[in-house]
Amino acid sequence: MPQKDVVLTRRQVEGMIADDRTVIIVDGKVLKVDAWLRYHPGGDKAIMHMVGRDATDEVNALHSVEARQHMLKFQVGRVERRWRNFLPPIQGGKFRTYSDAVEATREDTQDEDASIGSSSTPDSPLFDTVDGSSNLRRRRHNNNSRLHEVSSISSLSSIESSTTNDQSKLSALDARTQQEIDLDLAKYPALDPATQDDIVQKYRLLFDRLQFEGLFQCNYASYFIELTRYSFLFSMFLILLRCGWYGTSGLFLGMLWHQLVFTVHDAGHMGITHNFTIDTVVGIVIADFVGGLSLGWWKRNHNVHHIVTNSPEHDPDIEHMPFFAISHRFFDSLRSTYYDRIMAYDPFAKFMLRYQHYLYYPILLFGRFNLYRLSWEYLIMGQGPKKGPAWWHRWLEIAGQVFFWYWFGYKVVYQSIPTAAGRFAFVMVSHMITAPLHVQITLSHFAMSTADLGINESFPQKMLRTTMDVDCPEWLDFFHGGLQFQAIHHLFPRMPRHNLRRTQKLVQEFCREVDIPYALYGFLDGNKEVIGRLADVGRQAAILAHCQKTLAERGDFGHH
């Protein structure tokens, strides 16, 4: 029998992961993707968050047919039963080695749920100390790599912990975490296998229907209209620059950058031609050569965001300490598994978060400057693939960065604008006018749930629970560039943005059928929700600071 047809038990898969193997389950096939990890164009960490899990829906949503066919090269077996997810090692999961075949066989036939991270009542480090010992082995993320640490507020859900932890024993922040989990449990469908399987089945039927109706095919006529808009903005930028209207010229350049990002987003998801090389080149030309931003950095960041949406420890799109926190959990100085660093809740953060709802828009005015920093860090540190089909991306991007700073920094800012004041005005206006983009990016997630409902939640439910759509008239779609349909986009990332509006009614029907609330707000109401969330977390930060100050003054250093 070929190795790929061998039926593997859950304990055997657990043992493979404990032995530092990167194993995921796709369509009942067991894939050992260690050899592919360093070559994955979408980054290694997106794969790490799927280790030990059934990644079928995530893989199908984010990958082409060709990519899925390529994955079959890594098949080492298959599973017959409905797969019960493990908690991935990067999120704090612990795994037992497969050392005793007799014992393992007995356990497999008795109860596979004995595995850590998947039992009905696992211990949750949410209420444990950081240094809690265990005789179980925590798997490393890569061979010969150090362990990713997890903070005291870990990725392990505390849903089940309520059965073993008295609410009175919880700290105020832990109690708040449990309240948010309970709220989501009451608001969204149950997490039992039957309910979640039904959601997944209906989601896959919807996916097939959308493919049949051609909604994954790009309407290139729409891009002709986009190209016309881009040409107008670019022409106005050059004309006004030549006329000496530097601030106004910068305004049009910033508007061009704002619009171009939407096409980069499409290309990054292979939503234009669906051809990996063509869409990548389109994305790099626009992002790096025209905009000075790294497409590779964005893809690595964005793929993780799509898989662990709104997770405070794991989703880089909500990790903005010390400037913003959309959850009280950031008060515990969480460790980011994406950035591999502690997001310190230090005195500066304590001050900033108390006023974050006032500082939200002013800080976003400078958001593009931070994107430059992240892009340079990605390219200089070589965080992308160095071999495989994406080996050349880094070098093309570096060439793009050199070209951008030549035409923008030298030819436009330095040579074309004679005065320091004019240069300053041009640079600041061109960059600050892109602030609405950062509002649009954060709008769909900042006001949504950050609660962790655990490993049993299905992909479609998690996407709809953590993402909102923004209601706007059709004529204004160009301004939002598809970002107003983020919930739909998270369900179907490779769908061209010009087809998202047509898909909305079908997604709303799906939500009604499976009883998942579909979050839809107007642009102003959505902003109010975000500001309200920031203000709420800011108040919690102020209350916590006051309590800590009072306890310090009293000399009370007990457990509270």
C-alpha positions as CSV (number, residue, x, y, z in Angstrom):
1,M,0.0,0.0,0.0
2,P,1.4,3.4,-0.9
3,Q,2.3,5.5,2.1
4,K,-0.2,8.2,1.2
5,D,-3.0,5.7,1.5
6,V,-2.1,4.5,5.0
7,V,-4.7,5.4,7.6
8,L,-3.2,7.3,10.5
9,T,-4.7,7.6,13.9
10,R,-5.0,10.8,15.8
11,R,-2.3,9.7,18.3
12,Q,0.1,9.0,15.4
13,V,-0.5,12.5,14.0
14,E,0.0,13.9,17.5
15,G,3.3,12.0,17.8
16,M,4.5,13.4,14.5
17,I,3.8,16.9,15.7
18,A,5.6,16.2,19.0
19,D,8.6,15.1,16.9
20,D,8.8,18.6,15.3
21,R,6.8,17.8,12.2
22,T,4.6,20.4,10.5
23,V,1.4,18.4,9.9
24,I,-1.9,19.7,8.6
25,I,-5.1,17.9,7.5
26,V,-6.7,18.8,4.2
27,D,-9.7,16.9,2.8
28,G,-8.9,14.0,5.0
29,K,-5.3,13.9,3.8
30,V,-2.4,14.1,6.2
31,L,0.2,16.5,4.8
32,K,3.7,16.8,6.3
33,V,4.8,20.2,4.9
34,D,8.2,20.7,6.7
35,A,9.9,20.8,3.3
36,W,7.5,23.5,2.0
37,L,7.5,25.7,5.1
38,R,10.5,27.9,4.1
39,Y,9.3,28.2,0.5
40,H,5.6,29.1,1.1
41,P,5.0,32.4,-0.8
42,G,2.4,33.3,1.9
43,G,4.9,33.0,4.7
44,D,5.6,30.3,7.3
45,K,3.5,31.5,10.1
46,A,0.2,31.1,8.2
47,I,1.0,27.4,8.0
48,M,2.1,27.2,11.7
49,H,-1.4,28.3,12.8
50,M,-2.9,25.3,11.0
51,V,-0.7,22.6,12.5
52,G,-2.8,19.8,13.9
53,R,-6.0,21.2,12.5
54,D,-8.3,20.5,9.7
55,A,-7.2,23.2,7.3
56,T,-9.5,22.3,4.4
57,D,-11.6,25.5,4.3
58,E,-8.6,27.8,4.9
59,V,-6.6,26.1,2.2
60,N,-9.4,26.1,-0.3
61,A,-10.3,29.8,0.4
62,L,-6.7,31.1,0.1
63,H,-5.2,28.8,-2.6
64,S,-5.6,28.1,-6.3
65,V,-6.4,24.7,-7.7
66,E,-2.8,24.4,-8.9
67,A,-1.4,25.2,-5.4
68,R,-3.8,22.6,-3.8
69,Q,-2.5,20.0,-6.3
70,H,1.1,20.8,-5.4
71,M,0.3,20.1,-1.7
72,L,-0.5,16.5,-2.5
73,K,3.2,15.9,-2.9
74,F,3.5,16.2,0.9
75,Q,0.8,13.6,1.7
76,V,2.0,11.0,4.2
77,G,-1.3,9.3,5.0
78,R,-5.0,9.9,5.5
79,V,-7.6,10.0,8.3
80,E,-11.0,8.3,8.2
81,R,-12.9,9.8,11.0
82,R,-14.1,13.4,11.4
83,W,-10.9,15.2,12.4
84,R,-10.8,16.8,15.9
85,N,-8.5,19.7,15.9
86,F,-5.4,20.1,18.1
87,L,-4.3,23.5,19.4
88,P,-1.3,24.4,17.1
89,P,2.1,24.6,18.8
90,I,2.5,28.2,17.9
91,Q,-0.6,28.9,20.0
92,G,0.6,26.9,23.0
93,G,-0.5,23.4,22.2
94,K,1.3,20.5,23.9
95,F,1.8,17.1,22.3
96,R,2.8,13.6,23.4
97,T,5.4,11.6,21.6
98,Y,4.3,8.3,20.0
99,S,6.8,6.2,21.9
100,D,4.7,3.3,23.1
101,A,2.9,1.6,20.2
102,V,0.9,-0.8,22.5
103,E,-0.2,2.0,24.8
104,A,-1.0,4.2,21.8
105,T,-3.1,1.6,20.1
106,R,-5.1,1.1,23.3
107,E,-5.6,4.8,23.7
108,D,-6.7,5.1,20.0
109,T,-9.4,2.5,20.4
110,Q,-10.6,3.9,23.8
111,D,-10.6,7.6,23.5
112,E,-8.7,9.8,21.1
113,D,-9.9,12.8,23.0
114,A,-7.3,12.3,25.7
115,S,-4.9,14.4,23.6
116,I,-3.9,17.7,25.0
117,G,-5.7,20.7,23.6
118,S,-8.7,18.7,22.4
119,S,-10.3,17.1,25.4
120,S,-13.7,18.2,26.6
121,T,-12.3,19.9,29.6
122,P,-8.7,20.9,29.1
123,D,-6.8,23.0,31.5
124,S,-6.5,26.5,30.3
125,P,-3.4,28.6,30.9
126,L,-5.7,31.6,30.8
127,F,-6.0,31.0,34.5
128,D,-2.6,29.4,35.2
129,T,0.8,30.9,35.9
130,V,3.3,31.4,33.1
131,D,5.8,29.0,34.6
132,G,3.4,26.2,35.1
133,S,5.2,22.9,34.7
134,S,4.1,20.0,32.5
135,N,5.4,16.5,31.8
136,L,4.2,16.9,28.2
137,R,6.3,18.1,25.4
138,R,5.6,21.4,23.7
139,R,6.5,21.1,20.0
140,R,8.9,23.6,18.5
141,H,7.7,25.5,15.4
142,N,10.7,24.5,13.3
143,N,13.5,21.9,13.5
144,N,16.3,23.4,15.5
145,S,14.3,26.5,16.4
146,R,13.5,27.9,19.7
147,L,10.1,27.7,21.3
148,H,7.7,30.5,20.8
149,E,6.7,31.6,24.3
150,V,3.1,32.2,25.2
151,S,1.9,34.8,27.6
152,S,-0.2,34.1,30.7
153,I,-3.3,34.9,28.6
154,S,-2.7,32.2,26.1
155,S,-4.5,31.1,22.9
156,L,-6.2,28.2,24.8
157,S,-9.8,29.1,25.1
158,S,-11.3,29.4,28.5
159,I,-14.7,28.2,27.4
160,E,-14.4,24.9,29.2
161,S,-12.5,26.4,32.1
162,S,-15.7,27.8,33.6
163,T,-16.6,24.3,34.7
164,T,-13.5,24.0,36.8
165,N,-12.8,27.6,37.8
166,D,-15.0,29.4,40.3
167,Q,-15.9,32.8,38.9
168,S,-15.1,34.4,42.2
169,K,-11.5,33.3,42.0
170,L,-10.9,35.1,38.7
171,S,-9.2,38.4,38.5
172,A,-11.3,41.3,37.1
173,L,-9.6,41.0,33.7
174,D,-10.1,37.2,33.6
175,A,-13.7,37.7,34.5
176,R,-14.1,40.2,31.7
177,T,-12.6,37.7,29.2
178,Q,-15.0,35.0,30.4
179,Q,-17.9,37.4,30.0
180,E,-17.0,38.2,26.4
181,I,-16.7,34.5,25.6
182,D,-20.1,33.8,27.2
183,L,-21.6,36.7,25.2
184,D,-20.3,35.2,21.9
185,L,-21.5,31.7,23.0
186,A,-25.0,33.0,23.5
187,K,-25.0,35.1,20.3
188,Y,-23.5,32.6,17.8
189,P,-24.3,28.9,17.0
190,A,-23.2,26.2,19.4
191,L,-19.7,24.7,19.0
192,D,-20.8,21.0,19.0
193,P,-19.6,19.0,16.0
194,A,-23.1,18.6,14.5
195,T,-23.8,22.3,14.4
196,Q,-20.4,23.3,13.1
197,D,-20.4,20.5,10.5
198,D,-23.7,21.8,9.2
199,I,-22.2,25.3,8.9
200,V,-19.2,24.0,7.1
201,Q,-21.3,21.9,4.7
202,K,-23.5,24.9,3.8
203,Y,-20.5,27.1,3.4
204,R,-18.9,24.7,0.9
205,L,-22.2,24.5,-1.0
206,L,-22.2,28.3,-1.2
207,F,-18.6,28.2,-2.3
208,D,-19.4,25.8,-5.2
209,R,-22.4,27.9,-6.2
210,L,-20.4,31.0,-6.4
211,Q,-17.8,29.2,-8.6
212,F,-20.6,27.9,-10.8
213,E,-22.0,31.4,-11.3
214,G,-18.6,32.7,-12.3
215,L,-18.2,35.1,-9.4
216,F,-14.5,34.1,-9.0
217,Q,-13.8,35.2,-12.6
218,C,-12.5,38.8,-13.0
219,N,-14.4,41.4,-14.9
220,Y,-11.6,43.1,-16.7
221,A,-13.8,45.9,-17.9
222,S,-14.0,47.1,-14.3
223,Y,-10.2,47.4,-14.3
224,F,-10.4,49.6,-17.4
225,I,-12.5,52.0,-15.4
226,E,-10.0,51.8,-12.5
227,L,-7.1,52.5,-14.9
228,T,-8.9,55.5,-16.2
229,R,-9.3,56.8,-12.6
230,Y,-5.6,56.1,-11.9
231,S,-4.5,57.9,-15.1
232,F,-6.6,61.0,-14.1
233,L,-5.1,61.2,-10.6
234,F,-1.6,60.7,-11.9
235,S,-2.0,63.4,-14.5
236,M,-3.3,65.9,-12.0
237,F,-0.4,65.1,-9.7
238,L,2.1,65.9,-12.5
239,I,0.3,68.9,-13.8
240,L,-0.1,70.5,-10.4
241,L,3.5,69.7,-9.5
242,R,4.7,71.5,-12.6
243,C,2.5,74.5,-11.8
244,G,4.1,74.7,-8.3
245,W,0.9,73.8,-6.4
246,Y,2.9,71.4,-4.3
247,G,0.3,70.7,-1.6
248,T,-2.5,70.1,-4.1
249,S,-0.1,67.9,-6.2
250,G,0.6,65.8,-3.1
251,L,-3.2,65.5,-2.5
252,F,-3.7,63.9,-5.9
253,L,-0.6,61.6,-5.4
254,G,-2.0,60.5,-2.1
255,M,-5.4,59.8,-3.6
256,L,-3.7,57.7,-6.3
257,W,-1.8,55.7,-3.7
258,H,-5.1,55.2,-1.8
259,Q,-6.8,53.8,-4.9
260,L,-3.9,51.7,-6.0
261,V,-3.8,49.8,-2.8
262,F,-7.1,48.1,-3.7
263,T,-5.6,46.6,-6.8
264,V,-2.5,45.5,-4.9
265,H,-4.9,43.8,-2.5
266,D,-6.6,42.0,-5.4
267,A,-3.2,40.9,-6.8
268,G,-1.9,39.7,-3.5
269,H,-4.9,37.4,-3.3
270,M,-4.4,36.3,-6.9
271,G,-7.9,37.8,-7.6
272,I,-7.1,39.4,-10.9
273,T,-5.7,36.8,-13.4
274,H,-5.5,33.9,-10.8
275,N,-2.0,33.3,-12.2
276,F,0.6,33.3,-9.4
277,T,3.4,34.9,-11.4
278,I,1.3,37.5,-13.3
279,D,-0.6,38.7,-10.2
280,T,2.6,38.8,-8.2
281,V,4.3,41.0,-10.8
282,V,1.3,43.3,-11.0
283,G,1.2,43.6,-7.2
284,I,5.0,44.3,-6.9
285,V,5.0,46.9,-9.7
286,I,2.2,48.8,-8.0
287,A,3.1,48.3,-4.4
288,D,6.9,48.6,-4.5
289,F,7.7,50.6,-7.7
290,V,4.8,53.1,-7.5
291,G,4.0,53.0,-3.8
292,G,7.2,52.2,-1.9
293,L,5.5,49.4,0.1
294,S,6.4,45.7,0.1
295,L,3.9,43.2,-1.4
296,G,5.8,40.3,0.3
297,W,5.5,41.9,3.7
298,W,1.8,42.4,3.1
299,K,1.2,38.9,2.0
300,R,3.0,37.4,5.0
301,N,1.1,39.6,7.4
302,H,-2.2,39.4,5.7
303,N,-2.4,35.6,5.3
304,V,-1.9,35.2,9.1
305,H,-4.6,37.8,9.6
306,H,-7.0,35.8,7.5
307,I,-6.4,32.7,9.5
308,V,-6.4,34.0,13.1
309,T,-8.6,37.1,12.6
310,N,-8.9,39.3,15.7
311,S,-6.8,37.1,17.9
312,P,-4.8,39.5,20.3
313,E,-1.8,37.2,20.5
314,H,-1.6,36.2,16.8
315,D,-3.3,38.6,14.4
316,P,-0.8,41.4,13.4
317,D,-3.6,43.6,12.1
318,I,-4.8,44.3,15.6
319,E,-1.4,44.4,17.3
320,H,-0.7,48.1,17.6
321,M,0.7,48.5,21.1
322,P,1.5,51.0,22.6
323,F,-0.9,53.1,20.5
324,F,-4.0,51.1,20.3
325,A,-5.6,48.1,22.1
326,I,-9.1,46.8,21.2
327,S,-9.1,44.3,24.1
328,H,-8.3,44.5,27.8
329,R,-6.2,41.4,27.2
330,F,-3.4,43.6,26.0
331,F,-3.0,44.9,29.5
332,D,-1.2,41.6,30.3
333,S,1.7,42.4,28.0
334,L,0.9,39.6,25.6
335,R,3.5,38.0,23.4
336,S,2.9,38.4,19.7
337,T,3.5,35.1,17.9
338,Y,3.8,37.1,14.7
339,Y,6.4,39.6,15.8
340,D,8.0,37.3,18.3
341,R,8.1,40.0,21.0
342,I,6.3,41.1,24.1
343,M,3.8,43.8,23.5
344,A,4.7,45.6,26.7
345,Y,1.9,47.3,28.6
346,D,4.4,49.9,29.9
347,P,3.9,53.4,31.3
348,F,3.8,54.9,27.8
349,A,1.2,52.4,26.7
350,K,-0.8,53.0,29.8
351,F,-0.9,56.7,29.0
352,M,-1.7,56.3,25.3
353,L,-4.5,53.8,25.7
354,R,-6.4,56.0,28.1
355,Y,-6.8,58.5,25.3
356,Q,-6.7,56.2,22.3
357,H,-10.3,57.1,21.2
358,Y,-9.2,60.7,20.8
359,L,-5.9,59.8,19.1
360,Y,-7.3,57.3,16.7
361,Y,-7.7,59.6,13.7
362,P,-4.6,61.7,14.3
363,I,-2.3,58.6,14.6
364,L,-3.8,57.1,11.4
365,L,-2.6,60.2,9.5
366,F,0.9,58.8,9.9
367,G,0.0,55.2,9.1
368,R,1.8,55.1,5.8
369,F,5.2,55.9,7.4
370,N,4.8,52.8,9.6
371,L,4.2,50.7,6.5
372,Y,7.5,51.9,5.1
373,R,9.2,50.7,8.3
374,L,7.5,47.3,8.1
375,S,8.3,46.9,4.5
376,W,12.0,47.7,4.9
377,E,12.2,45.3,7.9
378,Y,10.7,42.5,5.9
379,L,13.1,43.0,2.9
380,I,16.3,43.8,4.9
381,M,15.8,40.9,7.3
382,G,15.0,38.5,4.5
383,Q,11.7,37.3,6.1
384,G,10.3,36.0,2.9
385,P,11.1,32.8,1.0
386,K,14.7,32.5,-0.3
387,K,14.0,29.5,-2.4
388,G,11.1,28.0,-4.2
389,P,8.7,29.7,-6.6
390,A,8.9,33.0,-4.7
391,W,12.7,33.2,-4.4
392,W,12.9,36.2,-6.9
393,H,10.2,38.3,-5.1
394,R,12.6,39.8,-2.7
395,W,15.0,41.0,-5.3
396,L,12.4,42.4,-7.5
397,E,10.9,44.2,-4.5
398,I,14.3,45.7,-3.6
399,A,14.7,46.9,-7.1
400,G,11.2,48.4,-6.8
401,Q,12.2,50.2,-3.5
402,V,15.3,51.7,-5.2
403,F,13.2,52.9,-8.1
404,F,10.5,54.3,-5.8
405,W,12.9,56.4,-3.8
406,Y,14.6,57.5,-6.9
407,W,11.5,58.9,-8.6
408,F,9.7,60.0,-5.5
409,G,12.4,61.0,-3.1
410,Y,15.0,62.3,-5.6
411,K,13.2,63.4,-8.8
412,V,10.0,64.7,-7.3
413,V,10.7,65.8,-3.7
414,Y,14.3,66.9,-4.0
415,Q,14.6,68.1,-7.7
416,S,11.1,69.3,-8.5
417,I,10.3,71.2,-5.3
418,P,12.7,74.1,-4.6
419,T,11.9,74.9,-1.0
420,A,12.0,72.9,2.3
421,A,8.6,74.2,3.2
422,G,7.2,73.0,-0.2
423,R,8.8,69.6,0.2
424,F,7.5,69.2,3.7
425,A,3.9,70.2,2.6
426,F,4.1,67.8,-0.4
427,V,5.3,64.8,1.6
428,M,2.9,65.3,4.5
429,V,-0.2,65.9,2.4
430,S,0.5,63.0,0.1
431,H,0.9,60.7,3.0
432,M,-1.8,62.0,5.3
433,I,-4.4,61.9,2.6
434,T,-4.1,58.1,2.7
435,A,-5.5,58.0,6.2
436,P,-9.0,56.9,5.1
437,L,-7.4,53.7,3.9
438,H,-6.2,52.9,7.4
439,V,-9.6,53.7,8.8
440,Q,-11.1,51.4,6.2
441,I,-8.7,48.6,7.2
442,T,-9.3,48.9,10.9
443,L,-13.0,49.6,10.7
444,S,-14.0,46.0,9.8
445,H,-12.3,44.4,12.8
446,F,-11.6,46.9,15.6
447,A,-15.3,46.8,16.8
448,M,-15.7,43.1,16.4
449,S,-15.2,40.2,18.8
450,T,-11.7,39.3,20.0
451,A,-12.9,36.4,22.1
452,D,-11.3,33.0,21.5
453,L,-14.0,30.3,21.2
454,G,-11.4,27.6,20.9
455,I,-10.4,24.9,18.4
456,N,-13.9,23.7,17.5
457,E,-15.2,26.8,15.9
458,S,-15.5,26.5,12.1
459,F,-13.7,28.8,9.7
460,P,-16.9,30.5,8.3
461,Q,-18.3,31.2,11.8
462,K,-15.0,32.7,13.0
463,M,-14.7,34.9,10.0
464,L,-18.3,36.2,10.4
465,R,-17.9,36.6,14.1
466,T,-14.8,38.8,13.8
467,T,-15.5,40.8,10.7
468,M,-18.1,43.5,9.8
469,D,-19.2,44.8,6.4
470,V,-19.8,48.5,5.7
471,D,-23.0,49.6,4.0
472,C,-22.6,52.1,1.3
473,P,-24.3,53.1,-2.0
474,E,-23.0,51.3,-5.1
475,W,-21.7,54.5,-6.7
476,L,-19.3,54.9,-3.7
477,D,-17.7,51.4,-4.1
478,F,-14.7,52.9,-5.8
479,F,-13.8,54.8,-2.6
480,H,-13.9,51.7,-0.5
481,G,-12.3,49.5,-3.1
482,G,-13.9,46.3,-1.8
483,L,-12.9,46.8,1.8
484,Q,-16.5,47.5,2.6
485,F,-17.2,43.8,2.0
486,Q,-14.7,42.5,4.4
487,A,-16.9,39.7,5.9
488,I,-17.5,38.4,2.4
489,H,-13.9,38.8,1.5
490,H,-12.8,36.8,4.5
491,L,-15.1,34.0,3.5
492,F,-13.9,34.1,-0.2
493,P,-10.5,35.9,-0.3
494,R,-9.7,35.1,-3.9
495,M,-13.0,36.6,-5.2
496,P,-12.4,39.7,-7.4
497,R,-13.6,42.8,-5.5
498,H,-15.9,43.9,-8.3
499,N,-18.0,40.7,-7.7
500,L,-18.4,41.1,-3.9
501,R,-21.5,43.3,-4.0
502,R,-23.3,40.6,-6.2
503,T,-22.2,38.0,-3.6
504,Q,-23.5,39.9,-0.6
505,K,-27.2,38.8,-0.8
506,L,-26.1,35.1,-1.1
507,V,-23.9,35.5,2.0
508,Q,-26.8,37.1,3.9
509,E,-29.0,34.2,2.9
510,F,-26.3,31.8,4.1
511,C,-26.1,33.7,7.5
512,R,-29.8,33.4,8.0
513,E,-29.8,29.7,7.1
514,V,-27.1,28.9,9.7
515,D,-28.2,31.5,12.2
516,I,-24.9,33.5,12.2
517,P,-25.4,37.3,12.7
518,Y,-24.2,39.2,9.7
519,A,-22.6,42.5,11.0
520,L,-23.5,45.4,8.6
521,Y,-23.0,49.0,9.6
522,G,-23.0,52.3,7.8
523,F,-19.6,54.0,7.4
524,L,-20.4,56.6,10.2
525,D,-22.1,54.0,12.5
526,G,-19.1,51.7,12.0
527,N,-16.7,54.5,13.0
528,K,-18.8,55.1,16.1
529,E,-18.6,51.4,17.0
530,V,-14.8,51.5,16.6
531,I,-14.4,54.7,18.7
532,G,-16.8,53.2,21.3
533,R,-14.6,50.1,21.5
534,L,-11.4,52.2,21.9
535,A,-13.1,54.4,24.5
536,D,-14.3,51.3,26.5
537,V,-10.8,49.7,26.5
538,G,-9.4,53.1,27.4
539,R,-11.7,53.4,30.4
540,Q,-10.7,49.9,31.5
541,A,-7.1,51.0,31.3
542,A,-7.8,54.1,33.4
543,I,-9.7,52.0,36.0
544,L,-6.9,49.5,36.2
545,A,-4.3,52.2,36.6
546,H,-6.3,53.8,39.4
547,C,-6.8,50.5,41.2
548,Q,-3.1,49.7,41.0
549,K,-2.2,53.1,42.3
550,T,-4.6,52.8,45.2
551,L,-3.2,49.3,46.1
552,A,0.4,50.6,45.9
553,E,-0.4,53.5,48.2
554,R,-2.0,51.1,50.7
555,G,0.9,48.8,50.5
556,D,-1.4,45.9,49.5
557,F,0.4,43.7,47.1
558,G,-1.8,40.6,47.5
559,H,-3.6,38.8,44.7
560,H,-6.6,40.8,43.3
